[in-house]
Amino acid sequence: MGAFLAIMIGLWVWAGSGSKKKKKSTRVDSATQHLASKKDIQTLSKKAVAESTERLYGQEFAEKSPGLRFGHEVSTGIGLYGGWEDLHLIMAGPRVGKTTSSVIPAIVEAPGPVVTTSNKPDIVTDTIALTSKRGTAWVFDPQGITNGMGEKWYYDPLSYIRTEADNMDAAAASLSGIFAAPYMRDNGGDNYFPSSARNLLTGLLLAAALENRPISDVLLWASDARNQEPVELLAGYHQWSFWRKTIQSLYNLTDKTRDGVFGQAQNMVSVFSRSEVQRWVEPGHGGKEFVPEEFVRSKGDTLYLLSKEGPRSVGIITTILTVAVMEAAEAYGQQQPNGRLPVPMVCPLDETANTVLWQELPNVVSHYGSRGIILMTYLQSYSQGINLWGKEKMEALWSATTIKCIGGGIDDDELTKRMSELIGVHEEYQRSASHSAGSPAQISRSIREKQTLTPAEIASLPRGRWLVRAVGRRPILAASEPFWERDWDKETKQLLTSN
């Protein structure tokens, strides 16, 4: 009887430690003997991360939400967790399980509000039954990717400008910068027209915000260089005289130059010409208004931002919504005694390069962890980030993220070579035999250095394997865990499969 109890207690302790039964081995699993030590692995265990969480949010919170689990180490089965100050960068090719093994689990395990993006319906269809139960599920989907799931609502981008009355011009400039970013990046080195168009948009957006006009009026103004109504509107606000004079000077340009500036500004906000978009960004079409400042204070609301590439893309608006929520969360965190959100906000931004066209993201991410904003950036390769932000900013993002997960299917020589070099080499014995007539074979042994994982092996990592680079530890080979394999309670599992 005593032996039986000892066995049962041992099994209970093992289950509670966050360990996972090892899956079928793959061709790269033998590399674990040359990677992170068990001591390194244990620093990412549920127990270790929960201790850190307790210092930040207290014991009760740590018991319920120790951190975000992102898999388990292959050789030991120890569960791997990110804490509530960690920032994640996940890079893997298409269809290798980023959404099912990372995005959806992060949504499920979030202790507070969630912001998530995608170009596919999965994140909504698989999780909305759960997220609707713990708060409001806001589904932004002008393209009908989910076939109309979620409640009817709208977000007025001009409300971003009205947030602080004394800083409306700065907010208008920030908003125009989001519209202008793709044109500033792809201008071939000539910034005159995109820069002038951005200045024009700043004034037009400011005028529309001050007068409570619909944002589609900004497009109408940009489409008619002879209509100086925005100048007249700004004339009624002495504190914004600089912007009245600025756009007046643009109206006064020579016809050819003026038409070029206005034409570029028109292109930047052309998304608002579509009725399917206007219904989501202007009052008067029914539904309640989405207010970022209220969202970040909610107990468990979820914001789904959907956009797919192509002529009907709404990526510029999903970007604006993301920025508005991030800045509202940052401001709310700064109001707290410890400078962080009372409950962390989890932000798994799937398909980041297509849904969050925010040029400043790599620059601001470094302090988000200390604010309780858990940003999770998903890319298909390192080069995809370079194409979006440039090499310097992509390197800043790489340096700022504390947990990096690299999966297979990556066609990126720079990244795979970098990871191979970070993993390094190991020594292995090599035996050789020499023969001579009439003499016994001579056996010799030598030591040679071998690359633990070559760039080619990293590029072709099997589905279900991550290479994890966590700050201060040797690289770890982890097994990913699809959400349907997770050990959540019965109600959670039922809600996740209800659709």
N, C-alpha and C positions, 0 to 999 in steps of 0.2 A: 504493500500500500504506500509506504514511504517513497519507494522508487518511482511509483506511478505519479505521485504528487510532484516529485522533483522534475519529472519529465514534463508534466503539464505546466508547471510554473516556468520552466525554461522556454517552452513554446510560446507562452503568453508574453514573456519578456522579449523574445525575438520578434513577435508580431508587433508589439508596441514600439519597437525601436525604429520602425519605418523601413525595415529591410524588405526585400522582395525576392521571391523565388526566382532563381536565374532561368532565363529563357534559353532556347536552343542556341548553341554557340555559333559564331560566324567566323569567317576567315581572318578577321582582324583581332579577335578577342585575345589571342596569345600575347598581344602587345602590352596588355595591362601590367605584366610583370616588370616592365621597364618604364611605367608611367608613375602616377601619383602614389605616394605611400599611403598606408592605411590611416596614418595620423592626419595627412592632408585631407583624405576623403572624409574622415570623421568631423572635420571642421565645417562641413556642409551638411551634416546629418540633422535630423529633426531635433535632436536633443540640443546640439550646439547652437543651431539657429534660434530655437525657442528661448534659450538663455539670453541671447541678444535682443530678441523681441520683448522679453519681460522687462529688460532695462529701459526700453523705449516706451512701451505701452502698458506695462503691468502684467501680473501673473494671470489674471482671468482672460485677458486678451490673448496672451501667449498660448494658453492651453487650447483655446478655440481656433486661433489662426497663427500657428507658429511661423509660417512663411509659405512661399509658393514652391511646391514640389515640381521638379522638371525632369525626373527620371531616377534611375538608380545605377550605381557603379556596377560594372559587369562582373568583376571577379568576386566581390564581397556581397553584393545584393543590397548594400547600404543605400537608403533613399537619399537623394540629393535635393537640397532646398535653397532657395534664395531668400534672403531676409528682407525686411521692410525699409532698407536703405539701398538695396542692390538695383542696378540698372542692367537690363538684359539686351544683348544683341544676338539675334538668331539668324544664321545664314545657311541656306540649303536650297537645292534646286527644286523645281516644281514636282508636286506629287510624291513627296517623301515623308509627309506627316507633320508639317509645321502646324497646321490648323488643328488637327485632331489630337496631337500629343503636346501642344504647347499653348496655343491660343485659347481653345475651349477649356482646358483645365485651369488656366489662369482666370477666366471668367467665373468658373464655378467656385474657386477657392478665394476669390476676392472678398475681403471683409467689409467693403464699403462700395462707393460708386465705381462704375467701370466705364471707360471709353475704349471702344474697339472699332477697328476698320477692316474692310475686306472688299474684294471685287467678286465674291461668290456668296450665295445665300446660306451656306452651311452654318456659319456662326450664329445666324438668327434662327434658322429652322431647328438646329440641335439644342439651343439653349433658352429660347424665349419663354418656354413654359416655366423654367426655373427662375429666370430673371424677373418675369412678370409677377411671380409670387413674392419676391423680396423687395419689390419697388416698381417704379414706372419703367417700362421698356420703350425708349424713344428710338424708333427705327427711321433713319433718314434714307429714303430710297426713291428719288425722283425717276430713276431709270426702270423701276419695277422689277428689280432683280429678285425680290422675294415674293412677287405677285401680291403686293398689298398687305403684308403682315404688319402688325403694330397699329397704334392709334394715329389719328389725324392731328398734325401739329405743324407749326412753322417756326422758323428762326429768322429774324430780321438782321442781316449783317450790319446795318447801320446802328443797331443797338450797341455794338462793340464801340462805336465812336462816342456814344452818349454815356458811357459808363462813368467817366469822370468829367464834370463840366469844365474844369480848368485845363484839361489836357486833351480836348477834343481834336485839336490840330495834330497832335502827336499820334493819336489813335487813327486818324484819317490817313496820315502818312504811312503808318504801319500797315493798314489795310490795303492801301494802293500799292505798297511794296509787294504784298502777296500776289496781287493781280499782275504786277509787272515782272515778277521774278523770272518766268520762263522766257520773256523777251530780252531781259538783261543778260541772260545766260547764252542765248542763241543769236546774238546780234552781230557776230563776226568782228567784235572789237569796237564798233561804232555805237556809242551810248547816247548820242544826242537825242534821237527820236524816242527811244524807250524812256530815257530820263525825263524828257520834257512831257511825255505822255503820262508818266507817273505823277509829275507835279500837277498837271491838269486834273488828273483823277483825284488827287488829294483835295483840291479845291471843290470839285464837283461833289465828292462824297461828303465833305464838310457842309456844303450848302444843303444837300438833301437831308442830312442828319438834323441840322438846325431847324429845318422847316417841316420835319416829319413827313417827308416825301417818300414814296415807295422807291426802292433801289433801282427799279427799271427806268426811273426818270434820269438816272445817271447815264444810262445807255442812250436815251433819247437826246440828252444834251451833247454827249460825245459824238452823236451822229449828225449834228447840225451846228457847224462852226459859226453860223450867222445868228444863232439864238443866244443872246447874252443874258438870259434870265438868271443863271447862277451868279454872275457879277452883281446884278441888281439885288439879289437876295443877300449876298454877303455884305453889301453896303449897309445893311441894317444892323450889323454887328461890328462895332468899332474895334473890339479886341481881336477880331480876325481880319483886320485890314490888310495884313501882309499877304494873306492868301487871295483876297480880292484883287490886289495889285498884281500878284503873280499870274493869276489866270487871265486878267485883263491884258497883260503883256503877250500872252499866248494867242489871245483872240486878235491881237494887233499885228501878228506876224504877216509876212508876205503870203499871198494866197497859196502858193505851192508848198511852202514850209508849214504853214498852218494846217493845210489839209493832211500833210504827212503826220503831224503830231496828233491831230484829232482822229485820223484813221487808225493809228496805233492804239490810242486810248479806247476807241470803239471796239477793236478786236479783243482788248484785254478784258472787257466786261460783256462780251457778246453772249455769254452763257445766260444772261438775264432776258434775252429775246424770246426764250422758249417758255411757252405756257406751262409745261410740265415742271419747270424750275420755279416760275413765279409763284405757283401755288405753295411752294415750300419756304419762300423767303419774304413774302409780303402778307400783312394782315388783310382781312377781308375775304379770305378763301375758306374760312372756318377752321376749327381746331384751336387748341390752346397754344400759347406762346412758350417756346423753350427759352429759359433764362439761365445762362451758365452759372451765375452767382447762387441761384437756388439749387441747381443740380449738384454742385460740389459740396453743398451742405446736407444733401439727402443721405438717408441711412443706407440705401442700396439700389439707387436708380442705375440703369444701364443705357448708354448711348451707343447705338449701332450706326456707323457711318459707312454707307455703301456707294462705291463708284467703280465702274469698269471702263477700261480704255476705249478710245474711239471717238467719233464726232459727237456723241451724246454724253461724254464724260462730264461728271460734276466734281472732279477732283479738286477744283479751285474752291468749291464751297465746303467740301469735307475738310479741306485744309483750314479754312476760316473757322469752322466750328471747332476743330481740334485746338487751334491757337486760342480761341476765346475761352474754352474750358480750361486749358492748361494755365492761362494767365489768371483766370478767376480762382483756380485752386492755389496757385502760388500766392496770390494776394490774401486768400483766406488763411493759408498756413502762416504767413507773416504776422497775422493778427494774434496768433496763439502764443502763449508764454514761452514755449520751447521752439517756436518758429516752424513747426511742422503741422500738417493736417491732423485733426483729432483721430481720424481713421484713414489709413492709406487709401489712395485712389489708384487702382490698377489700370494700366493702359496698354493692352496688347494690340499694337498697330500692325495688323497683318497686311502684307502687300504695301509696305510703307512707301515705296518709291512710286506707286501709282495712286495712292489715296491721301498722302500727306506731303504736299509739295512745298513744304515749309523750309525755306533756305536757312533760317536761324536755328533749326532744331539741333544741329551738332554743337552750337555755341551755348545753348541754354541747358542742355541735358545734364551737364556736370553737377549742377546743384539741385537737381530735381529729387535725387534720392534723399537728401537731407530735409527736404520739404514734405516727404511722404508721398511723392508722385512717382509711382513705380512704372517707368517707361520701358516698354519692350518693343524694340525695333526689329522688323522682319525684312530681310533682303534675300534675293536669290544669289547674290555674290557680292564680293567687295567692290568689284568694278561697277556694279549697279549703283552703289552709293557714290562712287566717284562721278558717274554720269549725272547724278542728281545734284550733288553738293560741291563737287570739286575735290581734288586729292587732299588738300589741307584740311578741309572740314571733315572729310571722311576719316582722316587720321585722328582728328579731335574726338569724333564719336567713338572710334575704336578705343582710344585711351580712356575715355570717360566711363565706358561701360565696365562693370565689375564682373559680370558673368557673360561669357561668350559661348554659344553653342553652335558648332559647325557640323552640318549634316552632309549627306552625299548628294550627288547630282550637280556638283558645282563645276562649271566650266570657267575656271579662274586661276590661271597659273600663278599669279602674284600671291593670292591667298593660300593656295595649297602649299606652295614653296615656303611661305612664311610659317605656316603651322608645322610643316615638317621640320624646319630648322628649330622652332621652339621646343618641339618634342625631343630633338637631338638624336644621338647615336647610343648604341650599347655595344658592349664587348661580347663576342661569342667565340667559343673554341672551334677550331677547324682541324680535323684529323686527315692525315694523308699517309699513304703507304707507298713504299718504294720496294722494288723487287730486283734481285740480281741472280743470275744463274747459280744454282747450288747453294744459295744462302736463304735463310728465312726472311720473310717480309719485315722491313723496318717501318715501324709505326712512329710517326711524329705528330706532335700537337702544336698548334700555334693559335695565337689570339688575333682576331681582326675586329675592326669596328664596322658596325652595320647600322644603316639608317633604320630607326625603329619603325617609322611609317613613312613611306615615300610619298611625294606629291601625288603620284598616280593612285596610290592606295587611299589617300584622303579624298581625292576627287570622286572615287567610286565606293565610298563607305556604304555598307549594306543598309537598306531601309531598317530603321529601328535602332540605329547607333548614332550617338552624338560624340564629337570630341568637345570636351568642355575645358575652357580656359578661364579659370577663376583667379582673381587677383591674389598673389602671394602663394599660389599652389602650383605644383607640377600639373601638366595636362591630365585630364581624366577621361577614360573611355566609359561612356554612359549608355544605358539602354533607355530608349524613350518609352513612354507609357501612354498609349491611346486612351482617350477618356473612358471608353467602354471597359477597359481593364482595371480602372482605378477602384480602390477600396473605399468608396463613399457609402453613406448610409442609404438604406433602401429607398427612401422618398426621393433623394437626389437622383439616384439611378433611374427611377420611374419617370421623373420629370424630364430627364435628358433623352429618354427614348419615346416620349409621348407623341412626338411628331414623326 
